[in-house]
């Protein structure tokens, strides 16, 4: 399975839609997109992972790297994920304490705006 990436702006937040597998082969494409978005001044990101079928440690590293980049600009990087098999990876690694993980893009946007 390949990786499909798309992004759009919604309520002053850049939404990154990811579909497929985030692994050692495809993760560099996601990393480049996140770097590009931050370099263009997008510091509030939501990564929609609802259609992600597989996530490995390389993919986790890309997400953590993206989080570090936006936080350097007082930004946020939240995730949308309801799939138990993907959520389990975040729980096992303790990353549920690092990322905001929401059930929908709108939930993530609303939470950031309420802070």
Secondary structure by P-SEA (a helix, b strand, c coil): cbbbbbbbbcccbbbbbbccccccccaaaaaaaaaaaaaacccbbbbbccccccccaaaaaaaaaaaaaaaaacbbbbbbbccaaaaaaaaaacccccccccccaaaaaaaaaac
